[in-house]
Amino acid sequence: MKKILKLLGLTCITTLVVLSSQAKATVAYKVTGEYIFIEPTVEEELAEAEADAPKAPPREPVDLSNAVLTISHETTNEEGEAETVTLYEGPYSEDFANVGEVAVPTEVKISLQVYEDSRPMTLNSVIGTGSVVHFAYVDLVGPSDEFWLVGSTNQVLDQESRFSVSGDLSFLEVDPSNPISVELHTRIFTDEGKPQAKKYGPVLMKDNTFLIEGNVGRPITAQMLIRGGYYAWETIILEPQSELEVGKLGNQIEELSVTSGSGYHAKLVESWQQSEDYIVLIEAYANEYDQYRKRREAGEPEPKISDDEADAVAESDSESEANADTIAPAEGCEEAVAQESEIADSSYSPPRYVSLRSKARNFKNELLREIVEDDSDPWARYLAIEMGPYDPRDYASQLAGYRLVAEVFDDDFVATNITPTVEMLESIVVTSQNDEKLIPGQRVPEFTLVNYDGEDTGLFELLENKDLVLIDF
C-alpha cells in the first residue's frame, strides 16, 4: 500500500555563520540543520487495524541527543600526503561551535552517526560559495530514516564548468507531507580506466522545488533519481554551463520532461522526448497503465493484445532453445530431452501497457543507434552509446557499437573511457557463445582442464573408462 505520510513538525536545530577572524582571507559559509518527524495518516492506521494486526505503540521521535555530526574535508599536506581536516565534530542538536574556516570553496563530507553502533549517514556538499548548506534528518515511518540536503545543493567549485538541474514538480499533486528527494548519479573513468561514481544530493524537495548545482569537466551522461511520494529514473546529459529544467511531459506523469534548449542534452534527449510522436506514445502508455492498475484492483481480466502489440515485446528464442527443438538427441541423451519437454508451458501474454512502453523505448533507441553509428560528432556518438540504445541482452551489438565509437577518438581517451567496457563485453560475449553450445540432448563440447597432478586432461579422455566424472571448479 502506498504510504501517505503526515508531516507533524519541523524543528530548526542549528545555524552557523563563519566569518573571517584572522589576517588570512577566509570565505563565509552558513550551515543549518533540521529534524523532520513523520507519522502515518489516519487511513494507514485504519488499514492496519482492519488487517487484525496488533496495534503498534505510538511512534516516538528518534533520540538525537547522543548523535554525532562531523563536517570534514580532504587536503594534501606539505609532504604531499592526503589527510582529513575536521571542521566540526559534535552534537547534532546544538549550535556548531569551533568550526574551522576555509579560504576557498571547499567540498566537505557531512556525516551523521545517530547511535554508537550505527552506520554513519553521509552527504557531500560545498561550503564557501555563499549558499546555505541546509540538511535534515528525516524520521520516516518505515524501517529506515534518511539524511538529506533540503531544497538545494550547491557543489560548484569552478563557475566555468558549472551545471544546474532544477524543477518545480507541483503538478505531481503529491501530498506535501510525503517527502520526495532528487539525486544525480554519474560515472567517470580515472586515468587508469577504473570507473568512479559521483553523486549529487539527495535533495529533499522544498515547496515542490529543487535545485542541484555542480561541476563537470566534459559532457557526461547522468541518471536522475526521484523517489519518495513519486518515483522516476531519467537519463540526462550534463555539460559545462548547461541548465536543465525538469517539468511535465504532455498530459501524463509516468515520465518527466527534462529540457535545456541547447547542447548535447537537446540533441540526445530532447530530440526524441519532445517530439509529438513520442509524447503520443507515452500518453497512451500512461493511460493504459492507469487502466491496468484499475482492472487489477477490481479483479478484472486483462484484454488480449493484438498481434502487432505482441510483436513489440516478443523476445526471439535463443539459438540454443531453437536447436533443442530441431536437433535429434545424441545417443544416451534421450532421457534428458524428455525431461526438458515435460516442463510446463510458461508462455505469457503481457498487458497492453508493456507493448506501448516498448514502442516508446524503441522510438528513442532507434534515434540513438543512428547517432552511435553515423553521426559526425564523436562526443554525440560516445554519449549516445553510454545511454544504452541496444537491447541490454544483446552484448554483441553493444560491443560492435563501442568498437565503432572507439574509431573516432584518440588512443588515450579510448584506453581510459572505452577499453574497460569493451573488455567487459568481450568477456560476456565469449561466455554467452559458450553457453549457446550447451544444448539439451547433445554432448557437452570437449574441453581440457588441469588435474591435481598439473597435467592437462580432456573430458572425453576421462569418460572413456569412467561412467561418472566430477568436475570441481
C-alpha positions as CSV (number, residue, x, y, z in Angstrom):
1,M,0.0,0.0,0.0
2,K,1.3,3.4,-0.9
3,K,2.3,5.3,2.2
4,I,0.8,8.6,2.7
5,L,2.8,10.4,5.4
6,K,1.9,13.3,7.6
7,L,4.5,15.9,8.5
8,L,4.0,16.7,12.2
9,G,6.6,19.2,12.8
10,L,9.8,20.9,11.7
11,T,12.4,21.8,14.3
12,C,15.2,24.0,13.3
13,I,18.2,22.7,15.1
14,T,21.3,24.5,14.2
15,T,22.6,27.6,12.5
16,L,26.2,28.6,11.9
17,V,27.8,31.5,10.2
18,V,31.6,31.6,9.9
19,L,33.3,34.8,9.1
20,S,36.9,35.9,8.7
21,S,38.6,36.5,12.0
22,Q,42.2,36.2,11.1
23,A,44.6,38.1,8.8
24,K,44.3,35.3,6.3
25,A,41.3,35.8,4.0
26,T,38.5,33.3,4.6
27,V,35.2,32.6,3.0
28,A,31.9,32.9,4.9
29,Y,29.6,30.0,4.9
30,K,26.4,29.0,6.7
31,V,25.2,25.6,7.8
32,T,21.8,24.8,9.2
33,G,20.2,21.5,10.3
34,E,16.6,20.3,10.7
35,Y,14.7,17.4,12.2
36,I,11.6,16.2,10.4
37,F,9.3,13.7,12.1
38,I,6.7,11.8,10.1
39,E,3.7,9.7,11.2
40,P,1.2,7.5,9.3
41,T,-2.1,9.1,8.4
42,V,-5.4,8.1,9.8
43,E,-6.1,6.0,6.7
44,E,-3.0,3.9,7.2
45,E,-3.8,3.3,10.9
46,L,-7.3,2.1,9.9
47,A,-5.8,-0.2,7.3
48,E,-3.5,-1.7,10.0
49,A,-6.5,-2.2,12.3
50,E,-8.5,-3.9,9.5
51,A,-5.7,-6.4,9.0
52,D,-6.2,-7.6,12.6
53,A,-2.6,-6.7,13.3
54,P,-1.6,-5.9,16.9
55,K,-1.9,-2.2,17.5
56,A,1.6,-0.7,17.4
57,P,2.5,1.8,20.1
58,P,2.7,5.4,19.0
59,R,5.9,6.3,17.2
60,E,8.4,8.2,19.3
61,P,10.9,10.7,17.7
62,V,14.4,9.4,17.3
63,D,16.6,10.4,20.2
64,L,19.4,12.5,18.6
65,S,20.9,13.6,22.0
66,N,23.9,11.3,21.5
67,A,24.2,11.7,17.8
68,V,27.5,12.9,16.4
69,L,27.7,15.2,13.4
70,T,31.1,15.6,11.6
71,I,32.0,18.0,8.9
72,S,35.3,17.3,7.2
73,H,37.3,17.7,4.0
74,E,40.3,16.1,2.4
75,T,43.5,18.0,1.7
76,T,47.2,17.4,1.0
77,N,49.9,18.3,3.5
78,E,53.4,19.7,2.8
79,E,54.7,16.2,2.2
80,G,52.2,15.5,-0.5
81,E,50.2,13.1,1.7
82,A,46.4,13.1,1.8
83,E,44.9,13.9,5.2
84,T,41.5,14.6,6.6
85,V,40.7,18.0,8.2
86,T,37.8,18.0,10.6
87,L,35.9,21.3,10.7
88,Y,33.3,20.3,13.2
89,E,32.6,17.2,15.3
90,G,29.9,17.4,18.0
91,P,26.2,17.2,18.8
92,Y,23.5,17.5,16.2
93,S,21.1,19.2,18.5
94,E,23.3,22.2,19.4
95,D,24.9,25.1,17.6
96,F,28.0,24.1,15.7
97,A,30.9,25.5,17.6
98,N,34.6,25.9,16.9
99,V,34.2,25.2,13.2
100,G,37.3,25.7,11.1
101,E,37.4,28.3,8.4
102,V,38.1,27.8,4.6
103,A,39.9,30.1,2.3
104,V,38.2,28.9,-0.9
105,P,35.1,27.0,-1.7
106,T,35.7,23.5,-0.3
107,E,34.0,20.2,-0.8
108,V,33.1,18.6,2.5
109,K,31.6,15.4,3.8
110,I,28.8,15.8,6.3
111,S,28.5,12.6,8.4
112,L,25.8,11.8,11.0
113,Q,26.1,8.9,13.3
114,V,22.9,8.5,15.3
115,Y,24.0,5.7,17.6
116,E,27.4,4.4,18.6
117,D,27.0,1.1,16.7
118,S,25.1,2.5,13.7
119,R,26.5,3.1,10.3
120,P,27.2,6.8,9.6
121,M,24.8,8.6,7.2
122,T,26.8,10.9,4.8
123,L,26.3,13.8,2.5
124,N,28.6,15.7,0.2
125,S,28.4,19.4,-0.2
126,V,30.5,22.5,-0.9
127,I,30.9,25.3,1.7
128,G,32.2,28.8,1.0
129,T,30.1,29.5,-2.1
130,G,27.8,32.0,-0.5
131,S,25.0,29.4,-0.4
132,V,23.4,28.0,2.7
133,V,24.1,24.3,3.3
134,H,20.9,23.0,4.8
135,F,20.2,19.4,5.7
136,A,17.6,17.4,7.6
137,Y,17.4,14.1,9.4
138,V,14.0,12.7,8.2
139,D,12.4,10.3,10.7
140,L,10.3,8.1,8.3
141,V,7.5,5.7,9.1
142,G,9.4,2.8,7.5
143,P,12.3,0.8,8.8
144,S,15.0,3.2,7.7
145,D,15.3,7.0,8.0
146,E,17.0,9.4,5.7
147,F,19.7,12.2,5.9
148,W,19.0,14.7,3.0
149,L,20.0,18.1,1.9
150,V,17.0,20.4,1.8
151,G,15.8,22.4,-1.2
152,S,19.1,22.8,-3.0
153,T,22.7,21.8,-3.1
154,N,25.5,24.0,-4.5
155,Q,28.5,21.8,-5.2
156,V,30.2,24.2,-7.5
157,L,34.0,24.7,-7.2
158,D,34.5,26.3,-10.6
159,Q,32.0,28.6,-12.3
160,E,33.3,27.8,-15.7
161,S,32.3,24.2,-15.6
162,R,29.1,24.7,-13.6
163,F,25.8,22.9,-14.4
164,S,22.4,23.1,-12.8
165,V,19.3,20.8,-12.7
166,S,16.2,22.3,-11.3
167,G,12.4,21.8,-11.3
168,D,9.0,22.7,-10.0
169,L,7.1,19.4,-9.6
170,S,3.9,20.8,-8.1
171,F,2.0,19.3,-11.0
172,L,2.5,15.9,-9.5
173,E,0.0,16.8,-6.8
174,V,1.7,14.6,-4.2
175,D,0.7,15.1,-0.6
176,P,3.1,17.7,0.7
177,S,3.7,15.6,3.8
178,N,5.1,12.8,1.7
179,P,8.8,13.7,1.2
180,I,10.3,13.4,-2.2
181,S,14.1,13.6,-2.9
182,V,16.1,14.1,-6.0
183,E,19.7,12.9,-6.7
184,L,22.1,12.7,-9.6
185,H,24.4,9.7,-10.3
186,T,27.3,10.0,-12.7
187,R,30.2,7.8,-13.6
188,I,33.7,8.8,-15.0
189,F,36.8,6.8,-15.5
190,T,40.1,7.5,-13.8
191,D,43.4,7.8,-15.7
192,E,43.8,4.1,-15.0
193,G,40.5,3.2,-16.6
194,K,38.7,2.5,-13.3
195,P,35.1,3.6,-13.0
196,Q,34.5,6.2,-10.4
197,A,31.0,7.1,-9.2
198,K,29.9,10.6,-8.2
199,K,26.6,11.5,-6.6
200,Y,24.9,14.9,-6.2
201,G,22.3,15.0,-3.4
202,P,19.9,13.6,-2.4
203,V,18.0,16.8,-2.1
204,L,14.6,16.9,-0.3
205,M,12.2,19.0,-2.3
206,K,11.0,22.2,-0.6
207,D,7.7,23.8,-1.7
208,N,7.7,21.2,-4.6
209,T,11.0,22.6,-6.0
210,F,14.7,21.6,-6.0
211,L,18.0,22.8,-7.4
212,I,21.2,20.8,-7.9
213,E,24.4,22.6,-9.0
214,G,27.8,21.0,-9.6
215,N,30.8,20.8,-11.9
216,V,31.6,18.6,-14.9
217,G,34.8,18.8,-16.9
218,R,33.2,17.5,-20.1
219,P,29.8,16.2,-21.3
220,I,28.7,13.1,-19.4
221,T,25.6,11.0,-19.0
222,A,23.9,11.0,-15.6
223,Q,20.9,9.3,-14.0
224,M,18.4,11.5,-12.2
225,L,16.6,9.5,-9.5
226,I,13.4,10.9,-7.9
227,R,11.9,8.9,-5.1
228,G,9.5,9.1,-2.2
229,G,6.0,10.1,-2.9
230,Y,6.8,9.8,-6.6
231,Y,9.4,7.6,-8.4
232,A,11.2,8.4,-11.7
233,W,14.6,7.4,-13.2
234,E,15.6,9.6,-16.1
235,T,18.8,9.7,-18.2
236,I,20.2,13.2,-18.8
237,I,23.3,14.9,-20.2
238,L,25.4,17.2,-18.0
239,E,27.9,19.5,-19.5
240,P,29.7,22.8,-18.6
241,Q,27.3,25.8,-18.5
242,S,24.2,23.6,-19.0
243,E,21.0,24.4,-17.3
244,L,18.4,21.6,-17.2
245,E,14.8,22.1,-16.2
246,V,12.5,19.3,-15.1
247,G,8.8,19.6,-15.8
248,K,5.7,17.8,-17.1
249,L,5.8,15.9,-20.4
250,G,2.4,16.1,-22.2
251,N,-0.7,15.1,-20.3
252,Q,0.9,12.3,-18.1
253,I,3.3,12.0,-15.2
254,E,4.7,8.5,-15.7
255,E,7.7,10.2,-17.3
256,L,9.1,13.7,-16.8
257,S,10.3,16.2,-19.3
258,V,13.9,17.4,-19.0
259,T,14.9,20.3,-21.2
260,S,17.9,22.5,-21.7
261,G,17.3,24.0,-25.2
262,S,20.8,23.5,-26.3
263,G,23.9,21.3,-26.2
264,Y,24.2,17.6,-26.2
265,H,21.1,17.1,-23.9
266,A,19.0,18.8,-26.6
267,K,20.4,16.5,-29.3
268,L,20.4,13.2,-27.4
269,V,17.3,13.6,-25.2
270,E,15.0,16.4,-26.3
271,S,15.2,15.4,-30.0
272,W,13.0,12.3,-29.2
273,Q,11.5,13.2,-25.8
274,Q,9.9,16.4,-27.0
275,S,8.7,15.0,-30.4
276,E,4.9,14.8,-30.9
277,D,5.1,11.1,-31.8
278,Y,7.0,10.2,-28.6
279,I,4.6,12.2,-26.4
280,V,1.6,10.4,-28.0
281,L,3.2,7.0,-27.3
282,I,4.0,8.0,-23.7
283,E,0.5,9.4,-23.1
284,A,-1.0,6.2,-24.4
285,Y,1.2,4.1,-22.2
286,A,0.4,6.1,-19.1
287,N,-3.3,5.9,-19.8
288,E,-3.2,2.1,-20.4
289,Y,-1.0,1.6,-17.3
290,D,-3.6,3.5,-15.2
291,Q,-6.4,1.3,-16.7
292,Y,-4.3,-1.8,-15.9
293,R,-4.0,-0.8,-12.2
294,K,-7.7,-0.2,-12.0
295,R,-8.5,-3.6,-13.6
296,R,-6.2,-5.3,-11.1
297,E,-7.8,-3.5,-8.1
298,A,-11.2,-4.6,-9.4
299,G,-10.1,-8.2,-10.1
300,E,-10.9,-7.9,-13.9
301,P,-9.1,-9.9,-16.5
302,E,-6.7,-8.4,-19.0
303,P,-7.9,-7.9,-22.5
304,K,-5.9,-9.8,-25.2
305,I,-3.4,-7.7,-27.0
306,S,-3.2,-7.6,-30.9
307,D,-0.5,-9.4,-32.8
308,D,1.2,-6.1,-33.6
309,E,1.4,-5.2,-30.0
310,A,2.7,-8.7,-29.1
311,D,5.5,-8.2,-31.7
312,A,6.6,-5.1,-29.9
313,V,7.6,-7.1,-26.8
314,A,8.2,-10.6,-28.3
315,E,11.6,-12.0,-27.5
316,S,13.1,-14.2,-30.1
317,D,14.1,-17.7,-28.9
318,S,17.8,-18.2,-28.3
319,E,19.8,-20.3,-30.7
320,S,20.2,-23.0,-28.0
321,E,16.5,-23.2,-27.5
322,A,15.8,-23.4,-31.2
323,N,18.5,-26.2,-31.6
324,A,16.9,-28.1,-28.7
325,D,13.7,-28.4,-30.8
326,T,15.3,-29.2,-34.2
327,I,18.4,-31.4,-33.4
328,A,17.9,-35.0,-32.7
329,P,19.1,-36.0,-29.2
330,A,22.5,-37.7,-29.1
331,E,22.8,-41.3,-28.2
332,G,22.2,-41.8,-24.5
333,C,20.8,-38.3,-24.0
334,E,17.1,-39.1,-24.9
335,E,16.0,-39.0,-21.3
336,A,17.4,-35.6,-20.7
337,V,15.4,-34.2,-23.7
338,A,12.3,-36.0,-22.4
339,Q,12.6,-34.3,-19.0
340,E,13.1,-31.0,-20.7
341,S,9.9,-31.4,-22.7
342,E,7.9,-32.2,-19.6
343,I,8.4,-28.6,-18.3
344,A,5.0,-26.8,-18.3
345,D,4.5,-24.1,-20.9
346,S,5.1,-20.7,-19.3
347,S,4.0,-18.6,-22.3
348,Y,2.8,-15.2,-21.2
349,S,0.9,-12.5,-22.9
350,P,1.9,-9.2,-21.4
351,P,-0.5,-6.4,-20.6
352,R,-1.1,-3.8,-23.3
353,Y,0.8,-1.1,-21.4
354,V,4.0,-3.1,-21.8
355,S,3.8,-3.1,-25.5
356,L,3.2,0.7,-25.6
357,R,6.2,1.3,-23.3
358,S,8.3,-0.9,-25.6
359,K,7.3,1.1,-28.6
360,A,8.2,4.3,-26.9
361,R,11.6,2.8,-25.9
362,N,12.2,1.6,-29.4
363,F,11.4,5.0,-30.8
364,K,14.1,6.5,-28.6
365,N,16.7,3.8,-29.1
366,E,16.4,3.8,-32.9
367,L,17.4,7.5,-33.0
368,L,20.3,6.9,-30.5
369,R,21.6,4.0,-32.5
370,E,21.7,6.2,-35.7
371,I,23.8,8.7,-33.8
372,V,26.1,5.9,-32.5
373,E,26.7,4.5,-36.0
374,D,26.6,7.5,-38.3
375,D,26.9,10.9,-36.5
376,S,29.8,13.2,-37.4
377,D,30.2,14.4,-33.8
378,P,32.4,11.9,-31.8
379,W,31.1,13.2,-28.5
380,A,27.5,12.7,-29.6
381,R,28.3,9.1,-30.6
382,Y,30.0,8.4,-27.3
383,L,27.2,9.9,-25.1
384,A,24.6,8.1,-27.2
385,I,26.1,4.6,-26.7
386,E,26.5,5.4,-23.0
387,M,22.7,5.9,-22.9
388,G,22.3,2.2,-23.7
389,P,20.4,2.2,-27.0
390,Y,20.9,-1.6,-27.6
391,D,19.0,-4.4,-26.1
392,P,20.7,-5.0,-22.7
393,R,20.9,-8.7,-23.5
394,D,22.4,-8.1,-27.0
395,Y,26.0,-7.9,-25.9
396,A,27.4,-8.5,-29.4
397,S,25.6,-5.3,-30.7
398,Q,26.7,-3.3,-27.7
399,L,30.3,-4.5,-28.3
400,A,30.1,-3.6,-32.0
401,G,28.8,-0.1,-31.1
402,Y,31.6,0.6,-28.6
403,R,34.2,-0.5,-31.2
404,L,32.7,1.9,-33.8
405,V,32.9,4.8,-31.3
406,A,36.4,3.9,-30.4
407,E,37.5,4.5,-34.0
408,V,36.7,8.3,-33.7
409,F,38.6,9.0,-30.5
410,D,42.3,9.2,-29.8
411,D,44.1,6.3,-28.2
412,D,44.4,7.9,-24.7
413,F,40.6,8.5,-24.5
414,V,39.8,5.0,-25.8
415,A,42.2,3.4,-23.3
416,T,40.6,5.2,-20.3
417,N,36.9,5.5,-21.2
418,I,36.1,2.8,-23.8
419,T,38.5,-0.1,-23.4
420,P,37.3,-1.2,-19.9
421,T,33.8,-1.5,-21.2
422,V,34.9,-3.3,-24.4
423,E,36.9,-5.8,-22.4
424,M,33.9,-6.5,-20.1
425,L,31.6,-7.0,-23.1
426,E,34.1,-9.2,-24.9
427,S,34.2,-11.5,-21.8
428,I,30.4,-11.6,-21.7
429,V,30.1,-12.4,-25.4
430,V,32.6,-15.3,-25.1
431,T,30.7,-16.7,-22.1
432,S,27.4,-16.3,-24.0
433,Q,28.7,-18.1,-27.0
434,N,30.0,-20.9,-24.8
435,D,26.6,-21.2,-23.1
436,E,24.9,-21.4,-26.5
437,K,26.9,-24.6,-27.2
438,L,25.3,-26.3,-24.2
439,I,22.2,-27.8,-25.9
440,P,19.9,-30.1,-24.1
441,G,20.1,-33.6,-25.6
442,Q,23.6,-33.1,-27.0
443,R,27.0,-34.0,-25.7
444,V,28.9,-31.3,-23.8
445,P,31.7,-29.7,-26.0
446,E,35.1,-31.1,-25.4
447,F,37.3,-29.1,-23.1
448,T,40.6,-29.5,-21.2
449,L,41.4,-28.7,-17.5
450,V,44.4,-29.2,-15.3
451,N,44.1,-32.2,-12.9
452,Y,45.6,-32.5,-9.4
453,D,49.0,-33.5,-10.9
454,G,49.2,-30.4,-13.0
455,E,48.5,-32.3,-16.3
456,D,46.1,-31.1,-19.0
457,T,43.3,-33.6,-19.2
458,G,40.5,-33.8,-21.7
459,L,36.9,-34.5,-20.6
460,F,36.3,-37.2,-23.2
461,E,39.6,-38.9,-22.4
462,L,38.4,-39.4,-18.8
463,L,35.0,-40.6,-20.0
464,E,36.5,-43.4,-22.0
465,N,37.0,-45.6,-18.9
466,K,34.6,-43.9,-16.4
467,D,30.8,-43.8,-16.0
468,L,30.9,-40.5,-14.0
469,V,33.3,-37.6,-13.8
470,L,33.1,-34.9,-11.1
471,I,34.4,-31.5,-12.3
472,D,35.3,-29.3,-9.3
473,F,35.9,-25.6,-10.4
